[in-house]
Amino acid sequence: MKFLKKTLNILTFAQKKSAIYLITLMIISMFLEVLGIGLIIPALGMMIDPNVLYKYSFLKPILQSFGELSNVELILGAMVFIALVYSFKVIFLTYFSWKKSLFTQELSANVSKRLFKGYLRQPYSFYLQRNSSQLIRNITTESEAFSGVILAVLDLMTENFVFIGIITLLLFVEPVGTIVVLITLGICG
């Protein structure tokens, strides 16, 4: 909690808004990851029994709007749909990665600039007591290390969101098996 408060003090207002935007993108990426995994189960079921799509009442109007479709057309249409979903997911995750790296690079530049300005405002006696190489290291290396930690925290948050989404999907699809596996892994862990 202390780390979070200190980090929030370092961030500017615009960076806090960008962080909220990144968290929103994380949640969307979690839904896309879960959707990608969730589409695999019906796709495999449809390859085994192509008429499985007609069992879902919400799909009946959509399927009837296409008319009478053969099994091959159904499978082909479903595979095209899955390919479109995965293509969108890849494009979105690329955008998310770009925004995440842009955020951390801007954060590193901002921290370096603020440190440099702070050092320039110090009295001459400050420089007599410190080694200039340490000040330069703080401006360059430490600000990059800070942004690296922020990037790692963002990656961890993203992975946790995806993990929670997948566990929720598995609990929805197969609750007993998921609980047994989670308990078994929890005991082993």
Secondary structure by P-SEA (a helix, b strand, c coil): caaaaaaaaaccaaaaaaaaaaaaaaaaaaaaaaaaaaaaaaaaaaaaccccccccccaaaaaaaaccccaaaaaaaaaaaaaaaaaaaaaaaaaaaaaaaaaaaaaaaaaaaaaaaaaaaccaaaaaaccaaaaaaaaccaaaaaaaaaaaaaaaaaaaaaaaaaaaaaaaccaaaaaaaaaaaaaac
